[in-house]
Structure formats: C-alpha cells, structure tokens
Amino acid sequence: MLTDRQRHEAAELLRSAEHGVTPIAPLTEAFPGIGTEDAYEIQLVNIRHRLAAGAEVRGHKVGLSSPVMQRMMGVDEPDYGHLLQDMQLRPDVPVPVVRYCHPRVEVEVGFVLGDDLPGAACTPADVLAATERVVPALELIDSRIRDWRITIADTVADNASSAGYVIGEGRDPRELDLKAIDARLTSDGELLAEGRSDAVLGDPTVSVAWLARTIACFGVPLKKGHVVLPGSCTRAVDVAAGATFTAEFTGLGSVSLSFI
C-alpha cells in the first residue's frame, strides 16, 4: 500500500505526462509497492482534479476485458476508468494526433443507461433492464506510460488508458443478441481487425455488471444517462494522422472517427 502522499505524487506525474504529451516510466518502477487499490485512488485524485476544473462525468469504461487485449497488453485482468464530457468526440470533427502520446482505437458495443445500476449486487440482468440502448462505439485509448509498458496498476492509475470516445445512435438491447454482434474495424476500405461481442467476458453485460460491483467499493455509482464502454471486441489499432476509422456492427450500425 502507498501512503496518501505517494498517491498524490503519482497522480501529479500522470497529470504532467498528459498535459505535456510526454509519457513517463511505469509507476510500478517509481512506486514498487503500488497495488490496484492504490491505483484506483490515484485515478480518483486526478478525476477530482478535473471535476474541480469544471469537467463532468459522462460515464465509465472497462478495458482489457477480452483475451486478445489482455495478451496484447500483457495483463490478466480488466481495468476501469471514467469518461468525462471533454473526452466525447464527434464523427464530423477530426482529432489532432499531436494531443496524445501513443493513441490507439478500440471497437466497442457501448451501453447508454436509462436507470441507475445497483452497486455491489449488480447482475447482467440488472444491466439489461437498466440499459436504454446499446450503441456502436470507438474508444480512443492513450497511455501516459512510456511505450505502453503497463501493468494492471499502471493502467488503472492512468484512468484505464482512456483518452476519448465516440458513439452512434444504437438500438434497444432487447432487440439484439448481445453475445453475437459481429464487429469490423476498417480504415479507408482496409479491414484492420474483426471480432464479436462475446469476446468481452463472454457477454458485454457481464462486463458492465462487473464494473458496477467493482467501483461500488469506492463509492462510485453508474447512473442514469451514463455511457458505459465494456471493452473492445477486437485488438487495438495504432492511430496515424490522415486516417479515418470506421467500426461496423451487425444489426447495430456503425460509427467513424478521423484524425489529423
């Protein structure tokens, strides 16, 4: 366990890395005793800092929830973070790559909540009942840790490597088999990655329920109106200026994001 002072020092390092677009060495090197509880408290320090500056929580995310992403990043459990209003991106507004350290995109079936979720006792059935619609989504991820050399503690402290997201219109979840949505990521007509929604813990509602239970321990709720990204259906793909990425989902539609 870290001291409160060490947690605030780690949070400042991550803030400086993000603002200066200059990644840092893994926190696990500077703070060898760091655990996942420390890491989430470090994340919350920086979230409170942004809220005090006027940001608003718009939702939450789960990352590294599929075997392909866990293998890619060298971890063996999911991470979790906040989505803020200044992270919401638009399909018609290109994103400058220079804002980020090492950006990548992920393909996700997002959830928009129509009701609050229970915390410690949340089940997949609760998630389905509370979901207003599921939406096509692209998440922009970016690690403030140099060269993506992350452990689970590094990425949780770093707000689950989250940087932005864009969502489409979507559909009522009761109209779809949420475990059998095929997903494709293309750029300028080239297929870059493909997968299926059951890559996310077998069922993305399981991921959302896991998130609700996990963050309830820290007094953080999932509320009506929140967007929840449960994890990527495919591997993450590096971003380059000039590229446009499109995520297509069977029965759900598509969403795009461009970079300059």
Disulfide bonds with the S-S distance in Angstrom:
none
